[in-house]
Amino acid sequence: MPSSYEGVEPISISGVTGGSQQLTLLEAEVSLTGNEWQKHPIVTGPEAPCILGIDYLRKGYFKDPKGYRWAFGIAALEAEEIETLSSLPGLSEDPSVVGLLRVEEQQVPIATTTVHRRQYRTNRDSLVPIHKLIRQLEGQGVISRTRSPFNSPIWPVRKSNGEWRLTVDYRGLNEVTPPMSAAVPDMLELQYELESKAAKWYATIDIANAFFSIPLAAECRPQFAFTWRGVQYTWNRLPQGWKHSPTICHGLIQTALEKGKAPEHLQYIDDIIVWGNSAEEVSEKGKKIIQILLQAGFAIKRSKVKGPAQEIQFLGIRWHDGRRQIPVDIINKIAAMSPPTNKKETQAFLGVVGFWRMHIPNYSLIVSPLYHVTRKKNDFKWGPEQRQAFEQIKQEIVHAVALGPVRAGPDVKNVLYTAAGENGPTWSLWQKAPGETRGRPLGFWSRGYRGSEARYTPTEKEILAAYEGVRAASEVIGTEAQLLLAPRLPVLGWMFKERAPSTHHATDATWSKWVALITQRARIGSPSRPGILEVITDWPEGKDFGMSPEEEVTRAEEAPPYNKLTEDEKPYALFTDGSCRIVGKHRKWKAAVWSPTRRVAEAAEGQGESSQFAEVKAIQLALDIAEREKWPTLYLYTDSWMVANALWGWLQQWKRSNWQRRGKPIWAAPLWQDIAARLEKLVVKVRHVDAHVPKSRATEEHRNNQQVDKAAKIEVAQVDLDWQRKGELFIARWAHDTSGHQGRDATYRWARDRGVDLSMDAISQVIHQCETCAVIKQAKRVKPLWYGGRWLKYKYGEAWQIDYITLPQSRQGKRYVLTMVEVTTGWLETYPVPHATARNTILGLEKQVLWRHGTPERIESDNGTHFRNNLIDTWAKEHGIEWVYHIPYHAPASGKIESPRGLRRCPAAVRALAVGPERSVSEILPIWISLLVMVKLEDDHSKQTQDESGAR
């Protein structure tokens, strides 16, 4: 019977996610084995397969031709033979079991000040359970009676199963507890890593009362004291609620697993997950890890071991085939929530749904009215906007899609869609593998505009969205995979120009940040497969952007590379380009066409339009030439994805839609109508040319594209009415940056001493717009560790400051020197390298610091890309090193490595020593080090600043 058959009796079926479908009910003869037939009701419909009720399916089973036995509603019944991990010996049935880790009693940081806080009132429902729990923990030796000047109040917490957990409010104690290096991994990074496994089977292990299994040294116990019913107790084991407990617990469990050579797994404090492609593989891994933990002294409850299973819950997330999904119980919980009645309830609701924001497109835009009522300056008013946002976000949670898995390989396409909306940027990451008709989402992100971002130009907002998207995508898929960037407007062109347009609103520092990240990511990869490939999916048509799936079109025939054209075809090839520039108070555009064989260009100019308009006008110019000279075929070469995509297929779609999209005329409709009409009479083949190719890899095609780019440049033929003011601001910005971000008067004197006369107004405007100065002012308001007593708590070798210094000349291929200063003694280590990169930074630290002086606790550096990147972060986390970044141009923050009387003077001295070609790096470095040591000694005996010439 075909699945499209319709019965007579109507029926509606609803799913757990809230969706429903109208089907029909009929009676048919059904057999599971093909031998015995019986009548049974079947649900079917025009778009649904035949559905048998589970009441019938549970009656029997089915044997396939291979002899496997199948039951309905679950996987193959051969899975019944798989031994679940919860049946292993050694697991406990006791719900309150506590282990004891076989290690020395742990020395933990002790509070620097005595904290004594009285017990406040607690939930009445918790009194009896907590009293029983205290008696039980005392009997197990976890707590004991004491007399201590410390005291913290009890803070009972109800578990999801209704039981109570004994936690103590250690907020006061945490404030005066010395810091220690955090070792707990980032939860989001664990999720990304588990996504990348794309496993078929999983198993999870949750250690029972892991904190209470870790013994504390006797001298560390008094600070954890608490009082219950007039009796003071303290913890003999690691308590819950203290800020360093997760770090210590995670580290000890990790050490035990490493010592036992545990198989591949992921660990988040006391939660562990293993995976594999078969149940047997996962079972073996799980057995090994359970055996290691039990031998180490931990206890494991039988009810807390799950799997092997094809679907499992870990870190609160449902996992299946490497895909992240919202658990059904969470969906039901959110769907059943009532509207909040105050700010606290609204914040609690946002906390619940916010955890799943990566599953929800435009999350920030949807919940914006809810955040509005939670702000301190606003009263709580639950209006129509809040009601709509509340119901919409619940529906989005109900219909949220699964994310992942993260796949790798050259055939996997990673597409990043970015857009700048009215209220903020949004971006989403998708993957598409060969054979898939639709891609799979890896995540959705959104946020509102912050500070001055709302005043950015449309182009700057698009670049901001692309910048945020590239950062997020790099965390999910890494920096090695190719990324197809799909913004609404071209982005890479501005980035590779490495200069801001004259109409920009973002600061130069912000532009530099955008350029550094995007161009660095784009240059990763091979010439044929760059790190970022830009594909413009659409262009502005009012406020709506992006193409819906049904509007996707097939690419038309593409022109061959220019060097593949025959000598007879090359005369019919034209390169096109367009540009736009603000001249005076007017926007001026120019379109150009270049003929490689004739070596001539033809151009047209106008006012009031954009560079995209000029690109389209250039196509019209090329068509004019081809029609005038009656060419049989026109080979068009353009570096605009917008033009290429339009000629490849969008024109056909627009024409079928009567030159409208979503009820609005498309942008520049008259131009496109003219081009479409002319394409019907002329054969046109189009090729996109990459405009961002280094000269060393440029082909004849790229060189011709550069020629048309020059032809499209606008020569300034009229006087810019504001040129004098712009020039003065440019010079003032240069003086302010070069002088080290000094104040108005100091910058004025610095410029005057160098023969530059600036007005105070220009300097004040530059300083007011400077982001670096704003950060420095904020840092000066708070004086934490940067001043007196900064290094007193560190022993020798525990804290270092590092920076790169440029050699005056390259010697033996070495251009830079990584300088490393030990902060308590000023001991200097150096490491010459050819390039200042993250990899060379790690090599220098391992060879000169870790191998000679031991692993430090803290390393400080500036914000350079050779210090601030994922490779450095990963290395620092693996070694338990706290990495702190300085504020640029702020000497108190930078300390010894950036002292004005310190390393900054040395390059001049070395430059004087390195005048001869016969000197090598090995000869220069000892002299340089001597200078550095002398500078250090001089700084120790002198606190007054001398000018630059005196230092030399």
ABEGO torsion letter per residue (X at the ends): XBAABBBABBBBBBBAAGBBBBBBBBBBBBBAAGABBBBBBBBBBAABBBBBBAAAAAABBBBBAAGBBBBBGBBBAAAAABBBAAABBGBBABAABBBBBBBBBBBBBBBABBBBBBBBBBBAAAAAAAAAAAAAAAAAGABBBBBBABBBBBBBBBBAAGBBBBBBBAAAAAAABBBBBBABBBAAAAAAAAAAAGBABBBBBBBBGAAAABBBBAAAAAAABBBBGGBBBBBABBBBGBAAAAAAAAAAAAAAAAAAGBBBBBBBEABBBBBBABAAAAAAAAAAAAAAAAAAGBBBBAAABBOBBABBBBGGBBBBGGBBBBBAAAAAAAAABBBBABAAAAAAAAAAAAAAAAABBGAAAAAAAAAAAABAABBBBBBAAAAAAAAAAAAAAAABBBBOBBBBEAABBBBBBBBBBAAEBBBBBBBBBBGBABBBBAEBBBBBBBEAAAABBAAAAAAAAAAAAAAAAAAAAEAABBBBBBBABBAAAAAAAGBBBAABABBAAAAAAAAAAAAAAAABEBAABBABBBBBABBBBEABBEBBAAABBBBBBBBBBAAABBAAAAAABBBBBBBBBBBEABBBBBBBBBBAAAGBBBBBBBBGBBAAAAAAAAAAAAAAAAAAAGBABBBBBBABAAAAAAAAAAAAAAAAAGGBBGGBBBBGAAAAAAAAAAAAABBBBBBBBBABBBAAABBAAAAAAAAAAAAABBBBABBBAAAAAAAAAAAAAAAAAAAGGBBAAAAAAAAAAAGBBBBAAAAAAAAAABAAAAAAAAAAABBBAABBGAAAABBBGABBBBBBBBBABBBGGBABBBBBBBAAAGBBBBBBBABBBAAAAAAAAAAAAAAAAEBBABBBBBABAAABBAAAAAAAAAAGBBBBBBBBGBAAAAEAAABAABAAAAAAAAAAAAABAABBAAAAAAAAAAAAAAAAAAAAABABBBBAAAAX
